[in-house]
Amino acid sequence: MRRLPLVLLLGLAACRQDAPAPAVQPHVVRDATPAHYVSEKGAYTVTELVTGLEHPWALAFLPEGGILITERPGRLRRIGADGEVSAPIGGLPDIFVDGQAGLLDVALSPQFAREPWVYLAFAEPTFRGNKAGTAVARGRLEGDQLKDVEVVYRQEPKLSHGTHVGARLVFDDAGHLFVTQGDNRVAAAAAQELDKLQGKVVRIWPDGRIPDDNPFVGKAGARPEIWSYGHRNMQGAALHPVTRALWTSEHGPQGGDEINLPRPGANYGWPLATHGIDYSGKPVEGARGRSVPGMEDPHYVWEKSPAVSGMAFYTGGLFPQWRGNLFLGALAAKELIRLELDATRWCTRSACWANAASASATCARDRTARCTCWWTRRTASCCGSRRRRASRVRRAARSRRPPPAPPPWRACAR
Ligand SMILES: [Ca+2]
């Protein structure tokens, strides 16, 4: 029986949004009893390591061992290599805590050994304290204090009353920092407005400077921080381990959770294009349909929303059968979702999304061959019948029916 560290589950499943306040201070669980599961691909065990955390939201693994972990109500703690849980780390910026808003992501500088910056994504209050916007601060970790704390990015104007603030942090290989943001819910249309930062992925340098090659630099009426737009609320983001492209997960309204591969300057549709409906049961205000010309369709979409949150690609060696798979926490479904997807957009949706087994890894290994999974002998066999799948897609195209529905998301365990 294989053992899956709880830290992985904590990082991806994040937390329930209605979790009660902890009755006890966080502490290590001594002599925890492992729970055994059998998943679609392999068996594993889950062992509880720490209990008493309040809305644990994100993890960052320290190079010397140990973990930094955020609690959404505004606490950052260190779980030491010995498993002990620290008191809240001091020096954090002002944080707006209400509903979905609070302290969210944590990430380490890619040069952490030389520059021990800790980056925090959080909801920053207005000076009146009645609204919030997504912000990023960094500070140097010295013991259990953050020193030299500075806000390197902030969303202005701030429109959130505690909803849809994102926010995930991802560094790319060139050292840029991506920040995902929500539409603040009160401002869904703002996701289409390029003079606002709601509903956008932004790309900055870690000190807050704006890269010269951002897609809207020098364009009148557009914020130069913007990388992509038309997003609803992205709570997950990760770099693909091989293509190194940014992937994001996004909450739809009622239905229509999405995975996207944000490209510079592209429009991802919200609220004009969506697979979901409003919570009232009516169409989303302003929506024109599931797909709108000139806007990007999702790379993957859930018709029924599991409420996808944090995400990560599995690259470890402990579970070779999961290598290259995408894992997502799901707040409503309370699941850890495992998806097998293709590495490139070119071969997705109507064809390869139903691929099984090592399609993702195979695609990922050969970037130049594009849809390698479709043509290589190895993947053809792991995808099942290539001929049958191709036939299904062609039939769908001729009849003008939508392509075959993707398979239901796959949970690793209940
Ligand atoms: Ca979309």
Boltz pocket constraint, residues with backbone or C-beta under 6 A from the ligand:
constraints:
  - pocket:
      binder: B
      contacts: [[A, 230], [A, 258], [A, 268], [A, 269], [A, 270], [A, 273], [A, 274], [A, 296], [A, 297], [A, 298]]
      max_distance: 6.0
